[in-house]
Amino acid sequence: MIHWPLQPFNTIYAESSRNGITRPKATRGLGHKMVNMGELFAYGRFWNPDMELVQLSDSEIERFSLKQGDLLFARQSLVLEGTGKCSIVMDVPETTCFESHLIRVRLDKQKVSPIYYYYYFGSHQGKANMQSLVMQVAAAGIRGSELAFLQVPVPPLPTQRKIAAILSTYDDLIDNNLRRIKILEEMAQNIYHEWFVKFRFPGHQQTRFVDSSLSHIPEGWEVVNISDIAIIHRGRSYKGTELAEEGGRPFINLKCIERDGGFRSSGLKRYTGLFKDTQTVRAGEMVMAITDMTQERRIVARVGRVSRLDADFGVVSMDLVRVASRGKLSETYLYAMLRWSDFADEVKQQANGANVLHLLPDRIEEYRFICPTSDVAARFGEIVLPILSLCDSLEQKNTTLRRTRDLLLPRLISGEVDVSELDITVPEEAIC
């Protein structure tokens, strides 16, 4: 075990830390990108994702813009453990600022590797260090002045860069798989829009169209409610003591739902409590968020298709519902409709709450849509299911990569594994 010297965090700063900018919601929608709390918790490493837009003056751009290698910390979170969460800006191809609930720390790249400290604060050691600070100021949230004096290890710069390079290799592979998943999902989405929005399904040229309560639709199709073709099962209410690091069953919770839809296996927890059969879900089945802490409504009413589990089934939390087809239509079609139609954008507006948004399952069941014949839905499922299955396979690979990375992380950060003598080529992104 190597014991690296400790220093106050601000001794490796390039400049003083800064809190972000405040912008009322009424002034948002145009201008430059702004990282908010939602993005901070959705992304560990920022590669210019979709963000809210705000207008900035020239002086604000100078003060609040982000640069490659900047660290962002959550000043306060609805969940105590979320306070102090750290992310890193990997690329900034356009002007991007950050909001007032975040702290920006810009490190001196001549002295240290910012991405090493991103991994440090993601390790058990770094989280424990941060929590020692959070517990002192939980009510008000952390401030840059307290963060500045946090004692952090400072290994030799070459060692930092090697550790960052090793861990980045896993995250680069994960990101590559995520990009492949996105491309595959866009393929499936395009097929859905061709068939069920533009009505260019196989045989549409010979199909007669008739009037309906929603629009002109193919003959044999009908307007139905979700409740006509699917059953909504509520998830399990649970106690914190029923969650565990190991054992129990996979627990599908709010962190498993990607922003704007999709399933994230890295959000799985372990559950050891009681449950009903209706509160379980298997690989390939659907869950939907009925709770949202982001306020941007990018999670509530979003559906995810559960990828492979390490058990025959998992348990669904109370923040989600299980959506099951009644058998009239294939689940693949039902998933596509819930994911890529106007469903989520319409239904999410009915979620209510001050700090946390809640959606009643009744609002899901009431949604009306144009339902195809079972034959058309089945043909769609035959084409799209292999695409979704490939997405599941890539997500499973990411699960394995994350597990391996997370096993290495504490050993590298603590110095248990000495990398000083390893011949490692350090890529440019590991130097940022």
C-alpha positions in Angstrom: 0.0 0.0 0.0 1.4 3.4 -1.0 0.6 6.4 1.2 0.6 9.5 -0.9 0.9 12.9 0.8 -2.3 14.8 1.6 -2.9 18.5 0.7 -5.8 20.9 0.9 -7.7 20.7 -2.3 -7.2 24.3 -3.2 -3.4 23.9 -3.3 -3.9 22.2 -6.7 -6.4 24.7 -8.1 -5.7 26.8 -11.2 -8.1 29.4 -9.9 -10.7 29.8 -7.2 -13.8 27.6 -7.3 -17.0 29.2 -8.4 -20.7 28.6 -8.0 -22.8 28.6 -11.1 -25.3 31.1 -12.5 -28.9 31.6 -11.5 -31.5 31.9 -14.2 -35.3 31.9 -13.7 -37.1 29.3 -15.7 -39.0 32.0 -17.6 -35.8 33.2 -19.1 -34.6 29.8 -20.4 -35.0 28.2 -23.8 -32.6 30.2 -26.0 -28.9 31.0 -26.0 -26.1 28.8 -24.6 -26.1 25.3 -23.0 -26.2 25.1 -19.2 -25.3 22.1 -17.1 -27.8 21.5 -14.3 -28.2 19.0 -11.5 -30.0 16.6 -13.8 -27.1 16.4 -16.2 -24.6 16.1 -13.3 -26.4 12.9 -12.0 -27.0 11.5 -15.5 -23.4 11.8 -16.8 -20.1 11.1 -15.1 -18.1 12.4 -18.0 -19.6 15.2 -20.1 -19.4 15.0 -23.9 -21.6 17.9 -24.8 -25.0 16.2 -24.2 -28.4 17.9 -24.8 -28.9 20.6 -22.2 -31.2 23.5 -21.3 -30.4 26.8 -23.0 -30.0 30.1 -21.3 -29.0 33.6 -22.5 -25.6 34.9 -21.3 -23.9 38.3 -21.5 -20.3 38.5 -22.5 -19.1 38.9 -18.9 -21.2 35.9 -17.8 -19.7 33.8 -20.6 -16.2 34.8 -19.3 -17.1 33.9 -15.6 -19.3 30.9 -16.0 -18.1 29.0 -19.1 -16.7 25.5 -18.8 -13.4 24.2 -20.1 -12.1 20.8 -20.7 -11.0 19.1 -17.5 -13.3 21.2 -15.2 -14.8 19.3 -12.3 -18.4 20.0 -11.2 -19.7 19.2 -7.7 -23.3 19.1 -6.5 -23.7 21.6 -3.8 -26.8 19.9 -2.4 -29.0 17.0 -3.4 -32.4 15.7 -2.4 -30.6 12.5 -1.4 -27.8 13.2 1.2 -25.4 10.9 -0.6 -25.8 12.9 -3.8 -24.3 16.0 -2.2 -20.7 16.4 -3.4 -21.3 14.2 -6.5 -18.5 14.9 -9.0 -18.5 15.0 -12.8 -15.8 16.0 -15.3 -16.1 18.0 -18.5 -14.3 16.0 -21.2 -15.1 18.2 -24.2 -16.7 21.6 -24.8 -17.2 22.2 -28.5 -19.5 25.2 -27.8 -20.1 27.7 -25.0 -21.5 25.9 -22.0 -22.1 27.3 -18.5 -23.3 25.7 -15.3 -26.2 26.5 -12.9 -26.1 27.8 -9.3 -26.5 24.4 -7.6 -23.1 23.3 -8.9 -19.5 24.3 -7.9 -16.9 24.4 -10.6 -13.3 23.5 -9.7 -10.6 24.1 -12.2 -7.4 22.3 -11.4 -3.8 23.2 -12.3 -3.0 20.7 -15.1 0.7 21.3 -14.7 0.5 19.8 -11.2 -2.3 17.3 -11.4 -4.6 15.3 -13.7 -8.3 16.4 -13.3 -9.6 13.1 -14.6 -7.6 11.3 -11.8 -9.6 13.4 -9.3 -12.8 12.7 -11.0 -12.1 9.0 -10.4 -10.8 9.7 -6.9 -14.2 11.4 -5.9 -16.0 8.4 -7.5 -14.1 5.9 -5.3 -15.1 4.7 -1.9 -12.2 6.6 -0.4 -13.1 9.9 -2.2 -16.8 9.5 -1.4 -16.0 8.9 2.3 -13.8 12.0 2.3 -16.6 14.1 0.7 -19.2 12.7 3.1 -17.2 13.7 6.1 -17.6 17.3 4.8 -21.3 16.8 3.8 -22.2 15.6 7.2 -21.0 18.9 8.7 -23.0 21.1 6.4 -25.9 18.9 5.2 -28.6 21.5 5.9 -27.0 24.2 3.8 -25.1 22.1 1.3 -21.4 22.2 0.7 -19.7 25.5 -0.2 -16.6 26.2 -2.2 -14.8 27.5 0.8 -15.2 24.2 2.7 -14.4 22.1 -0.4 -11.2 24.1 -0.8 -9.7 22.8 2.4 -10.7 19.1 1.9 -7.6 17.0 2.3 -6.9 15.0 -0.8 -4.0 12.7 -1.8 -1.6 14.0 -4.4 0.3 11.1 -6.1 3.1 11.9 -8.5 1.6 13.4 -11.8 2.8 10.4 -14.0 1.1 8.0 -11.5 -2.1 10.1 -11.7 -2.1 10.0 -15.4 -1.5 6.3 -15.6 -4.4 5.5 -13.2 -6.6 7.8 -15.2 -5.6 6.1 -18.4 -6.4 2.6 -17.1 -9.8 3.6 -15.8 -10.6 5.7 -18.9 -10.1 2.6 -21.1 -13.1 1.0 -19.5 -15.2 4.1 -19.7 -14.2 4.7 -23.3 -15.5 1.2 -24.1 -18.7 1.8 -22.2 -19.2 5.1 -24.1 -18.6 3.4 -27.4 -21.2 0.7 -26.6 -23.7 3.5 -25.5 -23.2 5.2 -28.9 -23.9 1.9 -30.6 -27.0 1.4 -28.6 -28.2 5.0 -29.5 -27.7 4.2 -33.2 -29.6 0.9 -32.9 -32.5 2.6 -31.0 -32.6 5.3 -33.7 -33.0 2.6 -36.3 -35.9 1.1 -34.4 -37.4 4.5 -33.8 -37.3 5.3 -37.5 -39.1 2.1 -38.3 -41.8 2.9 -35.8 -42.3 6.4 -37.2 -42.5 5.0 -40.8 -45.1 2.4 -39.9 -47.2 4.1 -37.2 -46.8 7.8 -37.7 -46.5 8.1 -41.4 -48.6 4.9 -41.9 -46.0 3.5 -44.4 -46.3 0.0 -43.1 -46.0 -3.1 -45.4 -49.1 -3.2 -47.6 -50.2 0.4 -46.9 -50.6 1.1 -50.6 -53.6 -1.3 -50.7 -55.1 -0.2 -47.4 -58.2 2.0 -47.3 -58.1 4.9 -44.7 -61.1 5.9 -42.6 -62.0 8.7 -40.2 -61.5 8.2 -36.4 -61.7 10.4 -33.3 -58.0 11.2 -33.6 -57.2 11.3 -37.3 -57.6 9.5 -40.7 -56.4 5.9 -39.9 -56.0 2.7 -41.8 -59.1 0.5 -42.0 -59.0 -2.1 -39.3 -57.0 0.0 -36.9 -58.8 1.6 -33.9 -58.4 4.3 -31.2 -58.0 2.7 -27.8 -56.8 3.6 -24.3 -53.6 2.1 -22.8 -55.9 0.2 -20.3 -57.5 -1.6 -23.3 -54.2 -3.3 -24.3 -52.0 -3.2 -21.2 -52.1 -3.7 -17.4 -50.2 -1.3 -15.1 -48.7 -2.9 -11.9 -47.5 -0.7 -9.1 -44.0 -1.3 -7.7 -42.9 -2.1 -4.2 -42.8 0.4 -1.3 -39.6 -0.3 0.6 -37.4 0.7 3.5 -33.8 1.6 3.3 -32.9 -1.3 5.5 -34.3 -3.7 2.9 -31.6 -2.6 0.4 -28.2 -4.3 0.5 -24.8 -4.3 -1.3 -25.1 -8.0 -2.0 -27.6 -10.8 -1.9 -31.3 -10.5 -2.4 -32.8 -9.8 -5.8 -32.1 -7.1 -8.5 -34.1 -4.0 -7.5 -35.3 -2.0 -10.5 -35.6 1.6 -9.4 -35.7 5.2 -10.6 -31.9 5.2 -11.4 -32.5 2.4 -13.9 -34.5 4.8 -16.2 -32.4 6.8 -18.7 -33.3 10.5 -19.3 -35.8 10.5 -22.2 -36.3 6.7 -21.9 -34.3 3.5 -22.0 -32.9 1.2 -19.3 -29.7 1.6 -17.4 -28.5 -1.5 -15.7 -25.9 0.5 -13.7 -28.7 1.8 -11.6 -29.7 -1.6 -10.2 -29.7 -2.1 -6.5 -30.2 -5.2 -4.3 -33.5 -5.9 -2.4 -33.9 -8.3 0.5 -37.5 -7.5 1.5 -40.9 -9.1 0.7 -42.8 -8.6 -2.6 -45.8 -9.7 -4.6 -45.7 -11.4 -7.9 -47.2 -8.3 -9.5 -44.2 -6.3 -8.3 -41.7 -8.4 -10.2 -40.2 -8.0 -13.7 -38.1 -10.2 -16.1 -35.6 -9.4 -18.8 -37.3 -8.0 -21.9 -40.3 -6.7 -19.9 -41.1 -3.0 -19.4 -41.0 -0.6 -16.5 -42.0 3.1 -16.4 -41.1 5.9 -14.1 -43.9 7.6 -12.2 -41.6 9.7 -10.1 -39.1 12.4 -11.2 -36.6 14.5 -9.2 -35.2 16.4 -12.2 -38.1 18.9 -12.6 -37.3 19.0 -16.3 -39.7 16.0 -16.6 -37.2 13.9 -18.6 -37.7 10.8 -16.6 -41.3 10.7 -15.5 -43.6 8.7 -18.0 -40.4 7.3 -19.6 -40.3 3.6 -20.3 -37.3 1.2 -20.1 -37.0 -2.3 -21.4 -35.2 -4.4 -18.7 -32.0 -6.0 -19.9 -30.5 -9.2 -18.7 -30.6 -9.8 -15.0 -28.4 -12.0 -12.8 -31.6 -13.7 -11.5 -34.8 -15.1 -13.1 -36.6 -11.9 -12.1 -36.2 -8.6 -10.2 -38.4 -6.5 -8.0 -39.8 -3.1 -9.1 -39.6 -0.1 -6.8 -42.6 2.1 -5.9 -41.2 4.9 -8.2 -41.9 2.7 -11.2 -44.7 0.7 -12.6 -44.5 -2.5 -14.6 -46.4 -2.3 -18.0 -47.6 -5.6 -19.3 -49.4 -6.3 -22.5 -52.8 -8.0 -22.2 -51.8 -10.3 -25.1 -53.6 -8.4 -27.9 -50.4 -6.8 -29.1 -46.7 -7.8 -29.0 -44.8 -6.3 -26.1 -42.2 -5.1 -28.6 -44.7 -2.9 -30.3 -46.1 -1.7 -27.0 -42.6 -0.7 -25.8 -42.0 1.2 -29.1 -45.3 3.1 -28.8 -44.6 4.1 -25.2 -41.0 5.0 -26.0 -41.2 6.8 -29.4 -44.8 8.1 -29.8 -46.1 11.4 -28.2 -47.1 9.4 -25.1 -44.4 10.5 -22.7 -44.5 14.2 -23.8 -48.2 14.3 -23.2 -48.6 12.2 -20.1 -45.6 13.8 -18.2 -47.5 17.1 -18.1 -49.9 15.5 -15.7 -47.2 14.8 -13.1 -47.5 17.0 -10.0 -45.3 17.9 -7.1 -43.2 20.7 -5.6 -39.7 19.1 -5.3 -40.5 15.6 -6.6 -42.9 15.0 -9.4 -45.5 12.2 -9.1 -47.6 10.7 -11.9 -50.8 8.7 -11.1 -50.9 5.4 -12.9 -54.5 6.3 -14.0 -53.0 9.0 -16.2 -51.1 6.3 -18.0 -54.1 4.1 -18.5 -56.2 7.0 -19.9 -53.8 7.8 -22.8 -55.5 7.3 -26.2 -53.7 6.3 -29.3 -54.1 4.8 -32.7 -53.7 1.0 -32.3 -52.7 -1.2 -35.3 -54.0 -4.6 -36.1 -52.3 -7.4 -34.2 -50.8 -8.7 -37.5 -49.0 -5.4 -38.3 -47.8 -5.1 -34.6 -46.5 -8.7 -34.8 -44.6 -8.0 -38.0 -43.1 -4.9 -36.5 -42.0 -6.9 -33.5 -40.3 -9.5 -35.7 -38.2 -6.8 -37.3 -37.4 -4.7 -34.2 -36.9 -7.3 -31.5 -33.5 -8.4 -32.8 -32.4 -4.8 -32.7 -33.5 -4.4 -29.1 -31.9 -7.7 -28.2 -28.6 -6.4 -29.6 -29.0 -3.3 -27.4 -29.5 -5.7 -24.4 -26.3 -7.5 -25.3 -24.3 -4.3 -25.5 -25.8 -3.1 -22.2 -24.8 -6.4 -20.6 -21.2 -5.9 -21.9 -21.3 -2.5 -20.2 -22.4 -4.1 -17.0 -19.3 -6.4 -17.1 -17.0 -3.4 -18.0 -18.4 -1.3 -15.1 -18.0 -4.2 -12.7 -14.4 -4.7 -13.7 -13.7 -1.0 -13.5 -15.3 -0.7 -10.1 -13.2 -3.6 -8.8 -10.0 -1.9 -10.0 -11.0 1.7 -8.9 -10.4 1.4 -5.1 -7.2 -0.6 -5.6 -5.7 2.0 -7.9 -6.9 5.0 -6.0 -5.6 3.7 -2.7 -2.2 2.8 -4.1 -2.7 -0.9 -3.4 -1.8 -1.5 -7.0 1.4 0.3 -7.9 1.4 1.6 -11.5 4.6 3.7 -11.3 6.7 1.1 -13.1 4.0 0.1 -15.7 4.7 1.1 -19.3 1.4 2.7 -20.2 0.8 5.1 -23.1 -1.3 7.9 -21.7 -3.9 9.2 -24.2 -4.5 13.0 -24.4 -7.9 12.7 -22.7 -6.3 11.2 -19.6 -4.1 14.3 -19.3 -7.1 16.8 -19.3 
